[in-house]
Amino acid sequence: MSEPFDLSGKVIAISGASSGFGRHFGGVLAQAGATVVLGARRKDKLAERVSEIQAQGGKAMAMPLDVREKSSITGFIDTIYSEFGQLDVIVNNAGVEAGAKTYTMIDEQDWDYVLDTNLKSAWIISKYYTEQVVAHNQGSGNIIMISSITDTRTIKGQFPYAVSKGALSRMTQVMALEAARYNIRVNALAPGYILTDVSRILLESDLAPEFVKGIPMRRFGEFDDLDGPILLLASNASKYMTGSILTVDGGHVCGSL
Ligand SMILES: NC(=O)c1ccc[n+]([C@@H]2O[C@H](COP(=O)([O-])OP(=O)(O)OC[C@H]3O[C@@H](n4cnc5c(N)ncnc54)[C@H](OP(=O)(O)O)[C@@H]3O)[C@@H](O)[C@H]2O)c1
């Protein structure tokens, strides 16, 4: 039964792997047998995570990556191909928020910061990755977007973030349609709220106890709630899935609060 989820022999790159979800995914995917390439700007955090994964017997490598810089993206992917000759899965996980701001409160800098990091980068990375899958005759590829339930359901004050995730989920579906000709699957994971630097502003606020009442399972998520879903999307267990938005939220999007 575990075989479809086995990632032995696969090379998987994760953007934004220096903290939070990306850091966690690195360990989960390495444990399932993948060689993981961790990318982000904070090199010390990446190096620390690589050591931890290696100490547990996993295969991992750190590489600096700034997803707002096109040359950094192409350098990141080029280095992976010259090192391993393949890149089986890319996880577009890097993401930021702009603080608790409505559309009237943000300025153009906030808009560009959030939209460039959360949305534009996912397109640039996926486009360059697709070109490399074709150029290296890889035969297939797999793109995983880390979206959010704010793609469809949000509260006031998450303006640019929710807009970026709404577009990222739509990008997943449109890209899946267009990437099928290259045998590249494109899916998204849409988690509910889990405590990290991105969600801290809400989850550690006075609103949190009331907010959690809107979740049918009456709790925020934990990192390990995402283990099964990320393994599903990264592995052959999801071989007939493309254009799917996998919601993992304790039922939050079903609620009314
Ligand atoms: N936490 C939640 O409740 C929640 C729910 C749904 C979706 N998400 C999504 O999950 C993803 C990960 O966020 P998180 O919650 O784990 O927060 P996090 O701990 O703050 O992680 C964000 C990661 O993105 C990286 N990053 C930011 N800007 C970058 C850039 N320009 N280039 C490269 N990497 C960059 C950061 O690394 P460096 O600063 O080192 O570059 C960091 O590793 C995001 O897309 C977020 O929107 C989170």
The ligand as an ORCA input file, in Angstrom:
! r2SCAN-3c Opt
* xyz 0 1
  N       0.373     29.304      7.600
  C      -0.853     29.201      7.096
  O      -1.860     29.181      7.816
  C      -1.002     29.048      5.613
  C      -2.236     28.621      5.125
  C      -2.399     28.451      3.756
  C      -1.345     28.680      2.903
  N      -0.141     29.087      3.400
  C       0.947     29.288      2.438
  O       2.017     28.433      2.758
  C       3.200     28.935      2.169
  C       4.326     28.914      3.192
  O       4.055     29.868      4.205
  P       4.230     29.558      5.743
  O       2.884     29.678      6.356
  O       4.998     28.332      5.944
  O       5.022     30.870      6.240
  P       6.581     31.125      6.487
  O       7.078     30.283      7.602
  O       6.708     32.606      6.637
  O       7.265     30.653      5.150
  C       7.340     31.464      4.015
  C       8.555     31.033      3.230
  O       8.587     31.790      2.008
  C       9.911     32.194      1.792
  N       9.975     33.382      0.954
  C       9.370     34.579      1.130
  N       9.743     35.442      0.161
  C      10.610     34.758     -0.636
  C      11.362     35.110     -1.775
  N      11.287     36.341     -2.321
  N      12.150     34.167     -2.343
  C      12.234     32.931     -1.805
  N      11.549     32.537     -0.723
  C      10.754     33.460     -0.136
  C      10.504     32.425      3.166
  O      11.925     32.248      3.126
  P      13.038     33.407      3.163
  O      12.464     34.541      3.953
  O      14.208     32.731      3.817
  O      13.303     33.742      1.729
  C       9.864     31.294      3.954
  O      10.658     30.141      3.894
  C       2.862     30.346      1.672
  O       2.620     30.318      0.288
  C       1.577     30.657      2.429
  O       0.794     31.603      1.747
  C       0.050     29.269      4.742
*
